[in-house]
Amino acid sequence: MISMAEKHKIVVYALSTCPYCKRTKRFLDDHKVAYEHIDVDLLDDSKQDEVLDKVEKLTGMRSFPVVVIGTEHWVGHDEQRLKKALNL
Amino acid sequence: MSDAKVERVYCPVCLAKFKYSEGWSEGSVVVCPICGERLTLRKTADGWIGDRVDRGTEKEIRSRIDGFAEIRGYVFNDVKEDIVEGLLGKYKRFGDFYCPCRMEHVPEYQCPCKPTRGGDVEKNGKCHCGLFWKKA
């Protein structure tokens, strides 16, 4: 059972240096959408392994950004998909 | 057929050797034909080595990516400046100009990365990061 909070939770897995990750974050900021972001490359080793495992299980790859909105997720900066998922 | 040994220059960026050309000498500044890096030639006991010019600076990485694009006939788009910023961030945090869109900080992912040098742009129309694009 997924709670309402989990259903609408937005998480962006990113690299601090990746331009497309920055665009996704900027898009969410510009639209005043609250989200959690994790810069995977800045995590310490053990935490990084844990998050990378999670990302790989979710997407089957190690590409960024990974956007998770409730039960939906995708890889890459996709404004149309963000707009649709967030009803913007 | 000449049996004269062809001299080669080692590039510390792409970790490959390229042909030493006539007219070059110790101190000459040349462009690596594989990755676009500007190198100052130095003769060692093991042969010719290129030392990176302006190492670690914005000037170095801009000159390298511009040089590589020129050699291959690739073009940039509006993502270029964001990627240059990412490359500078990689140097600052991880010690070299590794691909800003990858997690791995290994020599083969020095920009332009090995897959890009190996023809990814020809195959996919662009490199992994979307820095180098095949001309339309």
Backbone of each chain as ProteinMPNN parsed JSONL, in Angstrom:
{"seq_chain_A": "MISMAEKHKIVVYALSTCPYCKRTKRFLDDHKVAYEHIDVDLLDDSKQDEVLDKVEKLTGMRSFPVVVIGTEHWVGHDEQRLKKALNL", "coords_chain_A": {"N_chain_A": [[0.858, -1.206, 0.0], [0.655, 2.159, -0.94], [1.346, 5.238, 0.511], [-0.29, 8.501, 0.459], [1.567, 10.531, 0.572], [3.877, 9.21, -0.325], [3.04, 8.562, -2.882], [3.088, 10.938, -4.236], [5.638, 11.755, -3.994], [8.649, 13.278, -5.007], [11.689, 12.533, -6.399], [14.954, 13.326, -7.4], [17.623, 11.817, -8.795], [20.905, 12.63, -9.285], [23.897, 13.892, -10.968], [26.39, 16.048, -9.793], [27.709, 17.498, -11.704], [26.415, 17.247, -14.092], [24.847, 18.542, -16.933], [22.201, 18.105, -17.788], [20.952, 17.144, -15.568], [21.008, 19.404, -14.027], [19.274, 20.981, -15.495], [16.843, 19.668, -15.131], [16.488, 20.027, -12.366], [16.403, 22.813, -12.307], [14.086, 23.244, -13.794], [12.12, 22.182, -12.094], [12.483, 23.843, -9.895], [11.847, 26.333, -11.048], [9.162, 25.939, -11.486], [8.272, 25.856, -8.997], [8.112, 23.405, -7.602], [8.194, 21.076, -5.044], [10.875, 18.953, -4.174], [13.055, 16.132, -3.627], [16.551, 16.0, -3.88], [19.347, 14.083, -4.91], [22.709, 14.23, -5.171], [24.56, 12.042, -6.577], [27.294, 11.644, -7.09], [28.536, 13.063, -5.103], [28.222, 11.761, -2.762], [29.361, 9.85, 0.121], [31.489, 6.914, -0.129], [30.176, 4.423, 0.763], [27.492, 5.102, 0.971], [27.098, 5.984, -1.584], [27.4, 3.602, -3.099], [25.155, 2.24, -2.226], [23.068, 3.896, -3.152], [23.585, 3.866, -5.894], [23.111, 1.166, -6.471], [20.394, 1.09, -6.029], [19.498, 2.855, -8.023], [20.328, 1.464, -10.293], [18.81, -0.87, -10.081], [16.331, 0.184, -10.426], [16.384, 1.413, -12.98], [18.044, -0.014, -14.625], [20.398, 0.932, -15.542], [23.238, 3.244, -15.353], [22.704, 6.001, -15.708], [22.058, 9.509, -15.704], [19.91, 12.441, -15.329], [17.847, 10.656, -12.943], [14.482, 10.561, -12.624], [12.031, 10.329, -10.226], [8.706, 10.004, -9.681], [6.381, 9.448, -7.51], [5.126, 6.369, -8.311], [6.11, 6.323, -10.784], [8.877, 6.5, -13.062], [11.787, 7.764, -14.812], [14.622, 8.081, -17.065], [16.726, 10.793, -17.729], [16.514, 14.238, -18.923], [13.401, 15.481, -19.347], [11.174, 17.588, -20.31], [8.51, 17.62, -21.237], [7.495, 15.262, -20.237], [7.777, 15.707, -17.532], [6.0, 17.834, -17.192], [3.579, 16.577, -17.823], [3.457, 14.539, -15.881], [3.309, 16.061, -13.615], [1.111, 17.582, -13.927], [1.34, 20.194, -15.068]], "CA_chain_A": [[0.0, 0.0, 0.0], [1.463, 3.385, -1.028], [0.672, 6.374, 1.134], [-0.464, 9.668, -0.43], [2.845, 11.255, 0.537], [4.787, 8.448, -1.194], [2.487, 8.604, -4.236], [3.441, 12.204, -4.883], [7.02, 12.111, -3.655], [9.494, 13.475, -6.182], [13.12, 12.421, -6.099], [15.831, 13.424, -8.574], [18.985, 11.309, -8.618], [21.652, 13.458, -10.234], [25.331, 14.118, -10.787], [26.542, 17.493, -9.554], [28.324, 18.14, -12.875], [25.678, 16.889, -15.312], [24.015, 19.677, -17.344], [20.784, 17.733, -17.923], [20.452, 17.059, -14.187], [20.782, 20.797, -13.613], [18.068, 21.472, -16.185], [15.673, 19.085, -14.459], [16.331, 20.717, -11.075], [15.996, 24.184, -12.605], [12.687, 23.194, -14.224], [11.286, 21.982, -10.897], [12.586, 25.089, -9.108], [11.091, 27.382, -11.749], [7.731, 25.662, -11.329], [8.035, 25.811, -7.544], [7.746, 22.044, -7.218], [9.077, 20.568, -3.978], [11.451, 17.647, -4.508], [14.3, 15.776, -2.948], [17.553, 15.637, -4.884], [20.547, 13.418, -4.393], [23.855, 14.275, -6.082], [25.168, 10.735, -6.28], [28.766, 11.719, -7.13], [29.059, 13.735, -3.921], [27.986, 10.934, -1.567], [30.542, 9.064, 0.503], [31.532, 5.647, -0.867], [29.193, 3.388, 1.102], [26.172, 5.627, 0.623], [27.063, 6.033, -3.052], [27.135, 2.238, -3.571], [23.761, 1.927, -1.898], [22.184, 4.656, -4.052], [23.794, 3.373, -7.259], [22.39, -0.114, -6.567], [18.975, 1.444, -6.098], [19.272, 3.439, -9.349], [20.485, 0.402, -11.294], [17.651, -1.756, -9.973], [15.171, 0.936, -10.92], [16.461, 1.802, -14.399], [18.878, -0.945, -15.394], [21.603, 1.622, -16.021], [23.823, 4.264, -14.472], [22.627, 7.293, -16.386], [21.388, 10.53, -14.894], [19.179, 12.307, -14.077], [16.738, 9.727, -12.801], [13.383, 11.276, -11.981], [11.034, 9.424, -9.644], [7.506, 10.721, -9.21], [5.498, 8.382, -7.015], [5.492, 5.039, -8.821], [6.637, 6.504, -12.149], [10.259, 6.982, -13.121], [12.451, 7.724, -16.12], [16.009, 8.563, -17.099], [16.952, 11.893, -18.673], [15.755, 15.471, -18.723], [12.287, 15.432, -20.294], [10.22, 18.591, -19.808], [7.133, 17.231, -21.559], [7.105, 14.203, -19.302], [7.645, 16.356, -16.212], [4.753, 18.606, -17.218], [2.474, 15.635, -17.807], [3.416, 13.838, -14.59], [3.008, 17.013, -12.532], [-0.063, 18.371, -14.343], [1.728, 21.615, -15.169]], "C_chain_A": [[0.892, 1.254, 0.0], [0.684, 4.549, -0.416], [0.558, 7.533, 0.139], [0.853, 10.431, -0.585], [3.827, 10.559, -0.406], [4.357, 8.561, -2.661], [2.94, 9.853, -4.975], [4.88, 12.634, -4.623], [7.868, 12.214, -4.938], [10.956, 13.421, -5.75], [13.891, 12.534, -7.408], [17.204, 12.907, -8.165], [19.829, 11.975, -9.706], [23.155, 13.33, -10.026], [25.515, 15.628, -10.675], [27.054, 18.23, -10.793], [27.509, 17.982, -14.159], [24.702, 18.006, -15.718], [22.522, 19.348, -17.438], [20.145, 17.59, -16.535], [20.127, 18.473, -13.689], [19.512, 21.339, -14.248], [16.795, 20.932, -15.525], [15.417, 19.81, -13.134], [15.825, 22.15, -11.293], [14.517, 24.237, -12.998], [11.766, 23.071, -13.006], [11.303, 23.234, -10.016], [11.731, 26.189, -9.733], [9.585, 27.204, -11.589], [7.342, 25.485, -9.857], [7.502, 24.445, -7.072], [8.737, 21.578, -6.151], [9.589, 19.187, -4.356], [12.698, 17.407, -3.674], [15.326, 15.509, -4.041], [18.798, 15.058, -4.225], [21.634, 13.506, -5.461], [24.725, 13.061, -5.77], [26.699, 10.813, -6.229], [29.361, 12.376, -5.885], [28.856, 12.934, -2.63], [29.272, 10.218, -1.159], [30.383, 7.654, -0.071], [30.409, 4.657, -0.533], [27.785, 3.835, 0.733], [26.014, 5.638, -0.903], [26.75, 4.646, -3.64], [25.665, 1.882, -3.387], [22.809, 2.617, -2.888], [22.345, 4.174, -5.496], [23.08, 2.037, -7.482], [20.903, 0.146, -6.783], [18.635, 1.954, -7.515], [19.357, 2.353, -10.437], [19.304, -0.57, -11.276], [16.429, -1.107, -10.618], [15.209, 1.106, -12.436], [17.256, 0.837, -15.269], [20.126, -0.291, -15.938], [22.102, 2.626, -14.998], [23.848, 5.6, -15.186], [21.779, 8.238, -15.556], [20.913, 11.679, -15.769], [18.17, 11.164, -14.124], [15.667, 10.484, -12.032], [12.371, 10.243, -11.488], [9.885, 10.277, -9.14], [6.492, 9.661, -8.801], [5.974, 7.041, -7.533], [6.083, 5.118, -10.228], [8.103, 6.938, -12.087], [10.785, 6.936, -14.55], [13.865, 8.291, -16.008], [16.096, 9.685, -18.123], [16.103, 13.108, -18.356], [14.664, 15.533, -19.79], [11.178, 16.368, -19.786], [8.771, 18.215, -20.072], [6.621, 16.201, -20.555], [6.926, 14.766, -17.896], [6.308, 17.089, -16.135], [3.55, 17.687, -17.083], [2.335, 14.989, -16.426], [2.988, 14.765, -13.462], [1.79, 17.888, -12.833], [0.252, 19.867, -14.435], [1.244, 22.224, -16.487]], "O_chain_A": [[1.778, 1.387, 0.844], [-0.466, 4.808, -0.769], [1.228, 7.541, -0.894], [1.213, 10.902, -1.664], [4.521, 11.212, -1.185], [5.192, 8.644, -3.561], [3.149, 9.829, -6.187], [5.287, 13.738, -4.987], [7.806, 11.355, -5.818], [11.394, 14.156, -4.866], [13.526, 11.913, -8.406], [17.864, 13.483, -7.301], [19.51, 11.894, -10.892], [23.621, 12.745, -9.049], [24.864, 16.392, -11.387], [26.862, 19.439, -10.923], [27.879, 18.527, -15.199], [23.827, 18.375, -14.935], [21.678, 20.21, -17.196], [18.962, 17.874, -16.35], [19.115, 18.7, -13.026], [18.759, 22.074, -13.609], [15.803, 21.646, -15.382], [14.281, 20.163, -12.819], [14.95, 22.635, -10.575], [13.788, 25.144, -12.596], [10.758, 23.772, -12.905], [10.278, 23.633, -9.464], [10.988, 26.884, -9.04], [8.83, 28.176, -11.56], [6.246, 25.03, -9.53], [6.579, 24.359, -6.262], [9.952, 21.672, -6.327], [8.817, 18.341, -4.81], [13.298, 18.321, -3.109], [15.006, 14.856, -5.035], [19.228, 15.481, -3.152], [21.497, 12.922, -6.536], [25.514, 13.064, -4.826], [27.329, 10.128, -5.423], [30.561, 12.259, -5.639], [29.26, 13.364, -1.55], [30.161, 10.003, -1.982], [29.285, 7.249, -0.451], [29.767, 4.115, -1.433], [26.982, 3.041, 0.242], [24.944, 5.341, -1.435], [25.941, 4.526, -4.56], [25.027, 1.305, -4.268], [21.87, 2.002, -3.393], [21.365, 4.083, -6.235], [22.514, 1.802, -8.549], [20.252, -0.496, -7.608], [17.64, 1.552, -8.117], [18.56, 2.334, -11.375], [18.856, -1.034, -12.324], [15.615, -1.768, -11.263], [14.185, 0.959, -13.104], [17.154, 0.865, -16.495], [20.847, -0.904, -16.725], [21.501, 2.835, -13.944], [24.887, 6.255, -15.261], [20.899, 7.816, -14.805], [21.457, 11.882, -16.854], [17.705, 10.761, -15.19], [15.909, 10.983, -10.933], [11.918, 9.39, -12.251], [10.06, 11.152, -8.292], [5.832, 9.056, -9.645], [7.091, 6.615, -7.237], [6.504, 4.108, -10.793], [8.511, 7.653, -11.172], [10.298, 6.175, -15.385], [14.242, 8.89, -15.002], [15.604, 9.554, -19.245], [15.114, 13.029, -17.628], [14.954, 15.626, -20.983], [10.359, 15.987, -18.949], [7.901, 18.458, -19.237], [5.481, 16.262, -20.093], [6.03, 14.35, -17.161], [5.58, 16.981, -15.149], [2.618, 17.972, -16.331], [1.237, 14.904, -15.875], [2.386, 14.33, -12.48], [1.479, 18.816, -12.086], [-0.502, 20.697, -13.928], [1.478, 23.404, -16.744]]}, "seq_chain_B": "MSDAKVERVYCPVCLAKFKYSEGWSEGSVVVCPICGERLTLRKTADGWIGDRVDRGTEKEIRSRIDGFAEIRGYVFNDVKEDIVEGLLGKYKRFGDFYCPCRMEHVPEYQCPCKPTRGGDVEKNGKCHCGLFWKKA", "coords_chain_B": {"N_chain_B": [[60.613, -0.501, -49.75], [60.837, 1.474, -46.866], [62.913, 0.923, -44.023], [63.112, 2.512, -41.901], [62.534, 3.483, -38.57], [59.412, 4.56, -37.476], [58.844, 7.419, -35.665], [56.999, 8.097, -32.658], [54.552, 9.937, -30.741], [53.619, 10.143, -27.38], [50.469, 10.65, -25.984], [49.266, 12.042, -23.048], [46.624, 12.36, -22.435], [44.739, 10.918, -24.085], [46.041, 8.592, -23.912], [47.337, 7.334, -25.98], [49.468, 6.787, -28.887], [50.725, 8.936, -31.377], [51.768, 9.726, -34.765], [54.969, 11.136, -35.171], [55.734, 14.153, -36.653], [57.51, 15.533, -39.466], [59.648, 18.317, -38.989], [58.883, 18.944, -36.451], [60.106, 19.515, -33.093], [61.909, 19.344, -29.952], [59.998, 20.98, -27.547], [58.198, 21.978, -29.348], [54.822, 22.96, -29.94], [52.085, 20.978, -30.355], [49.073, 19.532, -31.776], [47.214, 16.888, -30.509], [46.2, 14.434, -32.709], [44.252, 12.655, -32.102], [42.741, 13.229, -29.762], [42.648, 15.986, -29.609], [44.053, 17.51, -27.783], [46.369, 20.09, -26.803], [49.825, 19.903, -26.923], [53.098, 20.053, -25.543], [56.093, 19.123, -26.925], [58.354, 16.682, -25.68], [61.453, 15.091, -25.357], [62.209, 11.884, -24.222], [63.928, 9.157, -22.544], [62.39, 7.029, -23.233], [61.205, 7.795, -25.52], [59.198, 10.15, -27.485], [57.188, 12.429, -25.653], [54.135, 14.116, -24.952], [53.537, 17.07, -23.229], [50.872, 18.383, -21.353], [49.468, 21.437, -22.323], [48.751, 24.378, -20.511], [47.586, 22.952, -18.397], [44.751, 21.784, -16.606], [43.246, 24.047, -16.74], [40.551, 26.279, -17.762], [41.073, 27.157, -20.273], [42.582, 25.06, -21.305], [40.704, 22.887, -21.507], [38.758, 23.962, -23.163], [40.212, 24.454, -25.492], [40.919, 21.845, -26.11], [38.414, 20.507, -26.601], [37.397, 22.072, -28.649], [39.402, 21.682, -30.515], [39.197, 18.915, -30.964], [36.613, 18.735, -32.049], [37.013, 20.139, -34.384], [38.895, 18.555, -35.743], [37.378, 16.227, -36.176], [35.161, 17.19, -37.446], [32.834, 17.794, -36.065], [29.993, 19.372, -34.425], [28.771, 21.839, -32.047], [26.111, 22.47, -29.626], [23.624, 24.408, -27.819], [24.106, 23.322, -25.332], [26.715, 23.254, -24.788], [28.09, 25.206, -23.118], [27.118, 24.601, -20.552], [28.131, 22.061, -20.287], [30.88, 22.509, -20.369], [31.109, 23.858, -17.973], [30.434, 21.76, -16.276], [32.59, 20.041, -16.799], [34.685, 21.53, -15.746], [33.938, 21.452, -13.104], [34.275, 18.729, -12.623], [37.078, 18.571, -12.81], [37.831, 20.113, -10.66], [36.699, 18.705, -8.492], [37.394, 16.015, -8.879], [39.85, 15.838, -10.057], [40.484, 15.71, -12.803], [39.523, 16.239, -16.299], [36.996, 14.643, -16.54], [34.226, 12.936, -18.117], [31.31, 14.771, -17.636], [28.85, 13.599, -17.365], [29.029, 11.085, -16.423], [29.613, 8.622, -13.862], [32.022, 7.418, -13.393], [35.422, 7.99, -12.737], [37.788, 7.694, -14.526], [40.724, 7.207, -16.624], [39.861, 6.548, -19.286], [37.534, 7.89, -19.572], [38.145, 10.527, -19.816], [37.429, 13.636, -21.232], [37.611, 14.253, -24.734], [35.759, 11.299, -24.406], [36.669, 7.759, -24.456], [34.723, 6.093, -25.87], [33.663, 8.107, -27.514], [35.894, 8.929, -28.958], [36.137, 6.596, -30.263], [34.106, 6.509, -32.11], [31.39, 6.914, -31.425], [29.853, 9.186, -31.975], [29.502, 9.096, -34.693], [27.947, 6.828, -34.862], [25.694, 7.305, -33.181], [24.956, 9.902, -33.59], [25.544, 11.767, -31.725], [27.66, 12.438, -28.831], [27.891, 10.679, -25.634], [27.278, 12.618, -23.685], [26.181, 14.636, -25.179], [27.745, 16.692, -26.049], [29.416, 16.734, -28.35], [28.321, 16.774, -31.681], [27.163, 15.19, -34.633], [27.485, 16.611, -37.834], [24.573, 17.947, -39.338]], "CA_chain_B": [[59.988, -0.108, -48.479], [61.806, 1.994, -45.912], [62.891, 0.215, -42.746], [63.326, 3.521, -40.86], [61.511, 3.376, -37.526], [58.569, 5.752, -37.381], [58.779, 7.901, -34.288], [55.637, 8.394, -32.229], [54.434, 10.809, -29.561], [52.626, 9.646, -26.422], [49.562, 11.683, -25.467], [48.833, 11.648, -21.7], [45.169, 12.5, -22.282], [44.049, 9.754, -24.656], [46.907, 7.443, -23.606], [47.687, 6.677, -27.244], [50.62, 7.398, -29.553], [50.48, 9.371, -32.754], [52.99, 9.841, -35.558], [55.806, 12.34, -35.049], [55.832, 14.716, -38.004], [58.723, 16.26, -39.87], [59.612, 19.738, -38.622], [58.676, 19.078, -35.017], [61.312, 19.342, -32.287], [61.697, 19.527, -28.52], [59.387, 22.274, -27.247], [57.131, 22.32, -30.305], [53.455, 22.748, -29.444], [51.336, 20.283, -31.406], [47.734, 19.105, -31.354], [47.033, 15.439, -30.641], [45.169, 14.213, -33.735], [43.246, 11.697, -31.609], [41.815, 13.835, -28.787], [42.594, 17.441, -29.753], [44.823, 18.19, -26.73], [47.607, 20.787, -27.189], [50.924, 19.271, -26.197], [54.467, 20.506, -25.778], [56.889, 17.904, -27.127], [59.532, 16.478, -24.835], [62.125, 13.832, -25.671], [62.652, 11.143, -23.034], [64.638, 7.919, -22.89], [61.406, 6.101, -23.81], [60.634, 8.356, -26.745], [58.558, 11.462, -27.374], [55.996, 12.563, -24.799], [53.548, 15.444, -25.018], [53.077, 17.607, -21.942], [49.641, 19.159, -21.527], [49.635, 22.89, -22.25], [47.708, 24.999, -19.681], [46.915, 21.861, -17.683], [43.785, 22.034, -15.542], [42.584, 25.348, -16.869], [39.424, 26.362, -18.689], [41.684, 27.304, -21.59], [42.977, 23.731, -21.78], [39.589, 22.03, -21.922], [38.096, 24.578, -24.333], [41.064, 24.229, -26.641], [40.847, 20.417, -26.445], [37.134, 20.113, -27.215], [37.301, 22.777, -29.937], [40.342, 21.01, -31.417], [38.648, 17.605, -31.32], [35.47, 18.964, -32.95], [37.542, 20.571, -35.681], [39.516, 17.38, -36.379], [36.356, 15.251, -36.588], [34.06, 17.832, -38.174], [31.627, 17.787, -35.238], [29.496, 20.69, -34.038], [28.236, 21.965, -30.685], [24.846, 23.198, -29.541], [23.553, 25.3, -26.649], [24.468, 22.633, -24.083], [28.182, 23.315, -24.65], [28.578, 25.975, -21.959], [26.789, 23.841, -19.335], [29.041, 20.91, -20.213], [32.195, 23.047, -19.985], [31.005, 24.108, -16.528], [30.49, 20.426, -15.657], [33.969, 19.536, -16.922], [35.501, 22.277, -14.772], [33.538, 20.895, -11.81], [34.941, 17.422, -12.501], [38.503, 18.797, -12.545], [37.951, 20.639, -9.301], [36.351, 17.705, -7.479], [37.931, 14.666, -9.104], [41.244, 15.895, -10.497], [40.728, 15.81, -14.246], [38.331, 16.603, -17.083], [36.219, 13.447, -16.856], [32.885, 13.192, -18.652], [30.445, 15.241, -16.537], [27.6, 12.836, -17.316], [29.311, 9.72, -15.971], [30.044, 8.451, -12.474], [33.366, 6.854, -13.307], [36.51, 8.944, -12.931], [38.899, 6.862, -15.009], [41.335, 7.851, -17.808], [39.148, 6.381, -20.555], [36.415, 8.832, -19.638], [38.609, 11.912, -20.014], [36.756, 14.204, -22.412], [36.575, 13.408, -25.308], [35.906, 9.96, -23.835], [37.083, 6.703, -25.38], [33.657, 5.771, -26.835], [33.528, 9.209, -28.483], [37.051, 8.807, -29.854], [35.948, 5.354, -31.014], [33.089, 6.626, -33.172], [30.002, 6.991, -30.948], [29.119, 10.294, -32.614], [29.123, 8.6, -36.026], [26.886, 5.825, -34.687], [24.498, 7.792, -32.476], [24.661, 11.291, -33.927], [26.073, 12.624, -30.654], [28.377, 11.68, -27.796], [27.077, 10.331, -24.462], [26.884, 13.854, -23.006], [25.557, 15.606, -26.08], [28.647, 17.813, -26.317], [29.793, 16.662, -29.768], [27.223, 16.346, -32.55], [27.468, 14.981, -36.041], [26.884, 17.676, -38.639], [23.315, 17.498, -39.974]], "C_chain_B": [[61.06, 0.345, -47.486], [61.735, 1.196, -44.611], [63.165, 1.187, -41.598], [62.18, 3.444, -39.857], [60.717, 4.684, -37.454], [58.497, 6.169, -35.913], [57.339, 8.276, -33.937], [55.664, 9.232, -30.957], [53.329, 10.249, -28.663], [51.789, 10.805, -25.895], [49.041, 11.245, -24.093], [47.329, 11.797, -21.466], [44.467, 11.255, -22.821], [44.87, 8.475, -24.491], [47.276, 6.652, -24.868], [48.899, 7.385, -27.836], [50.23, 7.798, -30.965], [51.806, 9.659, -33.44], [53.682, 11.192, -35.363], [56.025, 12.877, -36.462], [57.142, 15.465, -38.244], [58.582, 17.742, -39.471], [59.359, 19.971, -37.149], [60.011, 18.919, -34.298], [60.944, 19.529, -30.819], [61.099, 20.921, -28.276], [58.302, 22.698, -28.23], [55.771, 22.087, -29.648], [52.644, 22.172, -30.598], [49.958, 19.893, -30.864], [47.62, 17.592, -31.558], [45.913, 15.189, -31.652], [44.073, 13.258, -33.286], [42.238, 12.38, -30.675], [41.749, 15.365, -28.851], [43.379, 18.218, -28.712], [46.05, 18.888, -27.322], [48.73, 20.276, -26.299], [52.254, 19.923, -26.543], [55.351, 19.261, -25.844], [58.124, 17.878, -26.233], [60.123, 15.119, -25.167], [62.572, 13.165, -24.374], [63.394, 9.89, -23.498], [63.694, 6.919, -23.553], [60.77, 6.63, -25.089], [59.973, 9.699, -26.495], [57.303, 11.408, -26.515], [55.458, 13.98, -24.99], [53.131, 15.885, -23.622], [51.882, 18.519, -22.187], [49.906, 20.652, -21.348], [48.47, 23.446, -21.42], [46.914, 23.983, -18.863], [45.97, 22.335, -16.575], [43.027, 23.344, -15.645], [41.397, 25.257, -17.836], [39.952, 26.458, -20.122], [42.053, 25.928, -22.164], [41.772, 22.956, -22.308], [38.84, 22.633, -23.119], [38.907, 24.313, -25.588], [40.986, 22.767, -27.087], [39.541, 20.057, -27.161], [36.933, 20.814, -28.563], [38.196, 22.09, -30.971], [39.792, 19.675, -31.888], [37.497, 17.761, -32.318], [35.959, 19.351, -34.345], [38.141, 19.379, -36.452], [38.447, 16.448, -36.954], [35.225, 15.863, -37.418], [32.755, 17.797, -37.397], [31.224, 19.216, -34.885], [28.959, 20.646, -32.605], [26.826, 22.542, -30.755], [24.809, 23.98, -28.231], [23.878, 24.627, -25.314], [25.962, 22.805, -23.778], [28.637, 24.024, -23.367], [28.288, 25.258, -20.641], [27.758, 22.671, -19.165], [30.452, 21.367, -19.838], [32.204, 23.311, -18.472], [31.106, 22.788, -15.753], [31.895, 19.849, -15.69], [34.893, 20.237, -15.921], [35.2, 21.784, -13.352], [34.21, 19.547, -11.572], [36.414, 17.617, -12.159], [38.699, 19.202, -11.083], [37.722, 19.534, -8.253], [37.097, 16.387, -7.631], [39.286, 14.655, -9.797], [41.515, 15.867, -11.979], [39.405, 16.039, -14.985], [37.568, 15.353, -17.52], [34.835, 13.851, -17.352], [31.943, 13.612, -17.517], [29.15, 14.455, -16.392], [27.832, 11.396, -16.877], [29.819, 9.748, -14.534], [31.519, 8.105, -12.377], [34.43, 7.902, -13.612], [37.77, 8.174, -13.288], [39.429, 7.484, -16.305], [40.53, 7.701, -19.097], [37.938, 7.311, -20.681], [36.856, 10.285, -19.56], [37.912, 12.42, -21.269], [37.802, 14.601, -23.472], [36.806, 11.949, -24.918], [36.224, 8.922, -24.912], [35.956, 6.298, -26.355], [33.478, 6.856, -27.906], [34.685, 9.167, -29.48], [36.892, 7.593, -30.759], [34.814, 5.396, -32.011], [31.642, 6.676, -32.72], [29.187, 8.077, -31.65], [28.663, 9.872, -34.018], [27.92, 7.664, -35.912], [25.582, 6.436, -34.19], [24.118, 9.226, -32.809], [25.188, 12.273, -32.897], [26.863, 11.768, -29.675], [27.437, 11.463, -26.603], [26.469, 11.568, -23.798], [26.08, 14.818, -23.884], [26.416, 16.844, -26.274], [28.99, 17.866, -27.809], [28.631, 16.091, -30.585], [27.728, 16.185, -33.969], [26.787, 16.102, -36.822], [25.637, 17.153, -39.346], [23.49, 17.412, -41.493]], "O_chain_B": [[62.069, -0.334, -47.3], [60.652, 0.837, -44.149], [63.418, 0.768, -40.468], [61.012, 3.352, -40.234], [61.291, 5.771, -37.382], [58.139, 5.378, -35.041], [56.566, 8.71, -34.792], [56.641, 9.24, -30.209], [52.24, 9.923, -29.134], [52.322, 11.809, -25.423], [48.433, 10.179, -23.985], [46.821, 11.404, -20.416], [43.695, 10.614, -22.109], [44.43, 7.398, -24.892], [47.497, 5.442, -24.809], [49.309, 8.443, -27.358], [49.498, 7.086, -31.652], [52.836, 9.816, -32.785], [53.044, 12.245, -35.39], [56.45, 12.144, -37.355], [57.778, 15.958, -37.312], [57.51, 18.33, -39.61], [59.592, 21.069, -36.644], [60.932, 18.281, -34.808], [59.798, 19.837, -30.492], [61.639, 21.922, -28.748], [57.573, 23.658, -27.983], [55.594, 21.133, -28.891], [52.526, 22.776, -31.664], [49.716, 19.923, -29.657], [47.894, 17.081, -32.644], [44.798, 15.678, -31.472], [43.083, 13.065, -33.992], [41.034, 12.145, -30.777], [40.887, 15.973, -28.216], [43.385, 19.449, -28.737], [46.696, 18.358, -28.225], [48.598, 20.226, -25.076], [52.499, 20.296, -27.69], [55.353, 18.444, -24.923], [58.826, 18.873, -26.055], [59.407, 14.121, -25.251], [63.225, 13.786, -23.535], [63.472, 9.606, -24.694], [64.125, 6.07, -24.333], [59.898, 5.984, -25.67], [60.154, 10.312, -25.442], [56.482, 10.497, -26.62], [56.226, 14.926, -25.166], [52.444, 15.148, -22.915], [51.885, 19.328, -23.115], [50.492, 21.076, -20.352], [47.327, 23.03, -21.607], [45.71, 24.143, -18.664], [46.328, 23.159, -15.734], [42.263, 23.706, -14.751], [41.261, 24.307, -18.607], [39.36, 25.916, -21.055], [41.862, 25.667, -23.351], [41.807, 22.43, -23.42], [38.35, 21.904, -23.982], [38.347, 23.983, -26.634], [40.985, 22.475, -28.283], [39.556, 19.387, -28.194], [36.376, 20.236, -29.497], [37.821, 21.931, -32.133], [39.903, 19.333, -33.066], [37.41, 17.025, -33.3], [35.386, 18.939, -35.354], [37.918, 19.225, -37.653], [38.584, 15.943, -38.069], [34.428, 15.143, -38.02], [31.68, 17.772, -37.996], [32.013, 20.15, -35.03], [28.728, 19.579, -32.035], [26.396, 23.037, -31.796], [25.847, 24.19, -27.603], [23.919, 25.292, -24.279], [26.415, 22.539, -22.665], [29.467, 23.501, -22.624], [29.102, 25.296, -19.719], [28.155, 22.333, -18.05], [31.142, 20.69, -19.075], [33.184, 23.021, -17.787], [31.769, 22.708, -14.719], [32.342, 19.238, -14.719], [35.77, 19.61, -15.328], [36.094, 21.709, -12.509], [34.659, 19.255, -10.464], [36.947, 16.906, -11.308], [39.587, 18.713, -10.384], [38.45, 19.439, -7.265], [37.399, 15.719, -6.643], [39.82, 13.587, -10.095], [42.669, 15.987, -12.39], [38.328, 16.034, -14.389], [37.499, 15.039, -18.708], [34.338, 14.938, -17.059], [31.795, 12.88, -16.539], [28.429, 14.622, -15.408], [26.92, 10.573, -16.954], [30.369, 10.742, -14.06], [32.187, 8.453, -11.403], [34.35, 8.611, -14.616], [38.684, 8.022, -12.478], [38.704, 8.193, -17.003], [40.51, 8.618, -19.919], [37.393, 7.49, -21.77], [36.051, 11.172, -19.275], [37.82, 11.699, -22.263], [38.797, 15.236, -23.121], [37.907, 11.423, -25.078], [36.07, 9.171, -26.108], [36.21, 6.173, -27.553], [33.178, 6.554, -29.061], [34.491, 9.344, -30.682], [37.428, 7.55, -31.866], [34.575, 4.406, -32.702], [30.741, 6.5, -33.54], [27.99, 7.914, -31.89], [27.58, 10.245, -34.469], [27.006, 7.693, -36.737], [24.505, 6.132, -34.702], [23.079, 9.715, -32.366], [25.271, 13.473, -33.161], [26.76, 10.542, -29.678], [26.329, 11.997, -26.57], [25.304, 11.566, -23.402], [25.389, 15.703, -23.381], [25.912, 17.913, -26.615], [28.868, 18.912, -28.447], [28.041, 15.07, -30.23], [28.59, 16.928, -34.439], [25.661, 16.493, -36.514], [25.643, 16.048, -39.888], [22.55, 17.055, -42.204]]}, "name": "protein", "num_of_chains": 2, "seq": "MISMAEKHKIVVYALSTCPYCKRTKRFLDDHKVAYEHIDVDLLDDSKQDEVLDKVEKLTGMRSFPVVVIGTEHWVGHDEQRLKKALNLMSDAKVERVYCPVCLAKFKYSEGWSEGSVVVCPICGERLTLRKTADGWIGDRVDRGTEKEIRSRIDGFAEIRGYVFNDVKEDIVEGLLGKYKRFGDFYCPCRMEHVPEYQCPCKPTRGGDVEKNGKCHCGLFWKKA"}
